[in-house]
Amino acid sequence: MSTNSTLLDRIVFYPILCEGWKQNMEGAIYHLAGFLLLLGFMGGSGMVGSIFIFGVLTAGFFCAALWGWLDACGLDIFIWNMLLVLICLLQLAHLVYQLRQHAFPEEFDMLYKQLCQPLQVPPQVYKEIVKCCEEQVLPLAKDQNYAVEGKTSIDRLSFLLSGRVRVSQDGQFLHYVFPYQFLDSPEWESLPPSEEGTFQVTLTAETDCSFITWQRKDLYLLLAKERYIARLFSVLLGFDISEKLYALNEKLFAKFGLRFDIRLPSLYHVLGPASSDMELEKEPEETEGPAAPSGHLPTFVQTAPAAPCTVSPPAPPAHLRRPRPDSDLSGEDSTSLVLEDFAELTGSFMDYLSEGEYMK
């Protein structure tokens, strides 16, 4: 091999092979170091995974340093491995400090594990969300109202941590709110930031409950500043509202024995409690002369302006709606009443369409 050959030539083209292998094996410390290094690189992601990786790597590099000091008798081996041990210790201390800095109370820690950790929300982002609600868990005693229909203003967004809350409207039960669900997500989504409004439902605690709440103004400022948090709340609120809608659908299925579609128009007016006295008072007014189609029609037909017409089409016959059964009744009678009302709704709507009034 020439003296002017490069290092690459000596490694690739003219390798120096071992003329003889050592008869004795390395000590147990060397093999333990290799096993610990392999185990360290098998760690997972996240804060806990990083702590595991650097903790095991620290032990592995320390074993390699001991091997270089005791068996290999190489000063360079010992120095390099001790430097790697020092670097791993510094990184490990930094991770433990971050973990302690992002420590939360028990309720908020459980909330993070149940809600945010499956979505891989970083602890730093979750800390901003918790900071916005001032890290306070508020109690709600049994039979205490969180909101009263038509009286309580919509000025906050709350999240239930424990207990069960009953939602009702006009004294009629709608659905329950269970732990790790928003208490007032429909009201929050239905009201623009620049407007004010009141609750259209009553929320009453059936058991001792606890919840966290964000003030409306503070939360809107946070959502405007942090785009990631705004998207996160959009997803959580959308999922929560869909759960409440399907809870209403399941309630109707359990009540009458048949499944309704939540997209039916004016479903609440068809299935809601009707006052027989009010309808008896309205009956003479309906029979006096032709009237516009009643509340059986969908919302978009009611609001459409009617064009002038020389020949007024006959109005659909006004039917007297029977009183609705109570919420705890079910069976053949209640099912037949609902089917009759649904037939009235469909018949009135089809008559209106056949007259061509919606095309004018």
PyMOL commands that set and color helices and strands:
alter all, ss='L'
color gray80, all
select helices_A, chain A and resi 7-13+28-40+46-70+75-101+106-116+123-132+185-190+216-225+227-256+267-271+276-288+299-302+332-354+357-359
alter helices_A, ss='H'
color red, helices_A
select strands_A, chain A and resi 138-140+145-147+156-162+165-169+172-177+181-182+202-205+209-215
alter strands_A, ss='S'
color yellow, strands_A
deselect
rebuild
show_as cartoon
